[in-house]
Amino acid sequence: MSTASRSIHRLKPLETGGTDARHGFAVQDHVAASHCLDMLEDATLSQVWCESQDDVTLIWIASGTEEVEFVQVKSNELEQLWSIATLVTGEKGADGKPKKCILEKSLQFDQCDEPVRFRIVTCRPVMKELKLLTLALDSPDRSKTTDDYITLLAEVTKKLSHAKSANGNGCEFWLDRTFWLCVHSLDSIRANNLLRLAKLVEDRGQYLATDHVAELYQRLLTKVFDGGLAKWDVDAGKKKLLRNDLLEWFAQAVTNAVHPGQITAGKTLEGKLTDAGIAPDQFEAIAEMRMQYRLDGLTPRYAEPLKRRMIEGEISARLHSLRSELDGGLLENDGVLFHAKCLGVVNEVFNSLPEGDRPPIQNLYGFMYNLADRCTHRFVRART
């Protein structure tokens, strides 16, 4: 095999089963999104690949030289902390035989010409015996002369002395180049990503309301998800998010969010309804419900403001959950059907309220349509 053919940019993924099995957002999508935020902040991170080699593959550039980081995300919740045993022991397959363990799976990606490093991302923390791996690679506490390192290397090697990469490297190589990150949960990494995204918007001298930041993040998450779904042999380029492209996308996405379409109120809603395939003969009634909702907001005729905010907050949260299912491929991307599901959610909230606290149902529909007009709700999958 020629030297050129072993570049990471030419190597096919070792396996593609994860792409075929993907359905709905997972922790690894939020991890990939976090690295996209890294890429917006850090010029040395030039590319983020989704479900290409490892779960996430990062291409770093320092002094004109590329370095590849393979990120393996383990979101399954163990009943115990991660330990040497769970690191070096593979799960049993359908045939009863053990599969490759985490270390072996990670090490196998050392097959390219470029220098490599590894990252393990888990929701559960590690035991003391693996704490060394949670330190930065250049931390002096990771010195090979420390008792913790010597013990860890001995224990891992005892179990996996046979483990070798295509480049001939083994356990010591992996330990020296692996960083372990605990993200705790999907919710925690999503919340952190939202804060970082809001800060990136502010750094541009602009401001977005919380719901607009959430919708912008959803678009980024969908971009990552679509990259994971893309087939390497058909559209390898879609799996690779490049820094310059992402910077351009982000700038335009923020501008659109700050100035939604730069058109008059109500026109954005009409565009959303048209995209969803809603019959034009419904537009007038929908616009009237939205307008009535806005008028009632100025001169409230139902409930006190606190109850109103609680009701609207419940509807907004449920609609967000529906959009996440739509963007994650759990629901068919059919605008008419999804619009009906959204109305169903509003009906569910309405029916759950005590009769004395129920506003007119058309006002709650109007609230949903006002969200759409403000670009924080839609009836089709997020456009990336």
Salt bridges, closest charged atoms under 4 A:
ASP20 OD1 - LYS231 NZ 2.29
ASP29 OD1 - ARG22 NH2 2.31
ASP38 OD2 - HIS35 ND1 3.04
ASP38 OD1 - ARG196 NH2 2.64
GLU41 OE1 - ARG196 NH2 2.83
GLU51 OE1 - ARG22 NE 3.05
GLU66 OE1 - HIS9 NE2 2.88
GLU67 OE1 - ARG117 NE 3.38
GLU69 OE1 - ARG117 NH1 3.43
GLU69 OE2 - ARG119 NE 2.83
GLU104 OE2 - HIS162 NE2 3.12
ASP113 OD1 - ARG6 NH1 3.34
GLU155 OE1 - LYS158 NZ 3.61
GLU172 OE2 - LYS144 NZ 2.79
ASP176 OD2 - LYS144 NZ 2.94
ASP203 OD1 - LYS199 NZ 2.91
ASP211 OD1 - HIS212 ND1 3.37
ASP211 OD2 - ARG374 NH1 2.75
GLU215 OE1 - ARG323 NE 3.73
GLU215 OE2 - ARG378 NE 2.54
ASP226 OD1 - ARG381 NH2 2.48
ASP233 OD1 - LYS12 NZ 3.84
ASP275 OD2 - ARG383 NH1 3.26
ASP296 OD1 - ARG301 NH2 2.86
GLU304 OE2 - LYS307 NZ 3.88
GLU312 OE2 - ARG308 NE 3.03
GLU314 OE2 - ARG318 NE 2.71
ASP327 OD2 - ARG378 NH2 2.80
GLU348 OE1 - ARG318 NH1 3.28
ASP357 OD1 - LYS307 NZ 3.06
ASP373 OD2 - ARG290 NH2 3.01
